[in-house]
Amino acid sequence: MTIIPIFLDQRRRRRLIVLPALGDLLHRVFNVVIALLGLLVALPLMVIIALAIKLTSPGPVFFVQTRIGINRRRALAPGARYRPEDRGGKPFIMFKFRTMVAAGSRANAAAEVWATPDDPRVTPLGRILRLYRLDELPQLVNVLLGDMSVVGPRPEQPTIFTELRAQIDRYQARQCVPPGITGWAQINQHYDSSIEDVKKKLAFDLEYVGRRSVIEDLRIMLRTVPTMVGKIGGW
């Protein structure tokens, strides 16, 4: 968000506030349209995936998890607060198709850890969904709810986010835009498995933040398709 210097005259301050607001509105309209179209096109596939999950693994069809979203604190007046504590961004519930054994089993007991290529918690069907990134389709609902955009930095789990913010300089800077289903980092880098992977992704995320636009989002969305079909970066 843009911080408006208090020494600017009222007209210039108003213009600096309105332009980013118009850009945010355009992005919001764009995301709602894409999410609605995406859900309409993907609905038959999502029904098949839901049935396959239910038939091949005991437990719920969907996996829900708290993630950290956009940080709007700097846009507020001094002293105003969105939340009683600074968690780096607004927490929200993210939806995915379940790709691991149901919570409560021994294999799925670990909380807030990265998945690995040979993660024993992942079901056989889940490996296919993760490989083609089809488990992310329910996040189109998150886009409609306003918690996410189609394109943006991937949202992280609260505990992991707190650790990364303490270990990596400027990590929280990626929270100035809404998190996304896909992003510039996702089409250039595989899933995180180390701090070095996160640092590489952060560089891509900040590059995206610096040139964010509807045209850029369209370009990234088009490049996401071959990434999914070619199983690039997934496991």
Secondary structure, DSSP 8 states (H G I E B T S, - for coil): -----TTS-HHHHHHHHHHHHHHHHHHHHHHHHHHHHHHHHHHHHHHHHHHHHHHHSSS-SEEEEEEE----GGGS-TT--SSSS--SS-EEEEEEE--B--TTSGGG---S----TT-TTB-HHHHHHHHTTGGGTTHHHHHHHTS-EEES-----HHHHHHHHHHSTTGGGGGGS--EEE-TTTTTS----SHHHHHHHHHHHHHHHHT--HHHHHHHHHHHHHHHHTTTT--
